[in-house]
Amino acid sequence: MSEKIYAGTGKAFTFSNGGTKVSCSICLSDLPKEFITIGKKNGKKYIKLDLLERKNGEDDFGNTHYLTVDTWKPTQQREEPKEQDPWG
């Protein structure tokens, strides 16, 4: 597993009607270019992020969540061996 790349923070809010949201702040300067992809159809730039809840509760600024760059990349697919007919 690769080292986490932190990209921002988030704060959870609960509304009087019971609804919730997590408001996030993303530091664009910290986003590594090698994880930015270009959309095949629209040419726009994308990056996959994971929003995680802090295990130790709020930090000094009231943040309850943090953002990391999703660094997972698919591995090259292995070619499955073909089944051999045991009867030849």
PyMOL commands that set and color helices and strands:
alter all, ss='L'
color gray80, all
select helices_A, chain A and resi 28-30+33-35
alter helices_A, ss='H'
color red, helices_A
select strands_A, chain A and resi 6-14+20-26+37-38+45-46+49-53+65-69
alter strands_A, ss='S'
color yellow, strands_A
deselect
rebuild
show_as cartoon
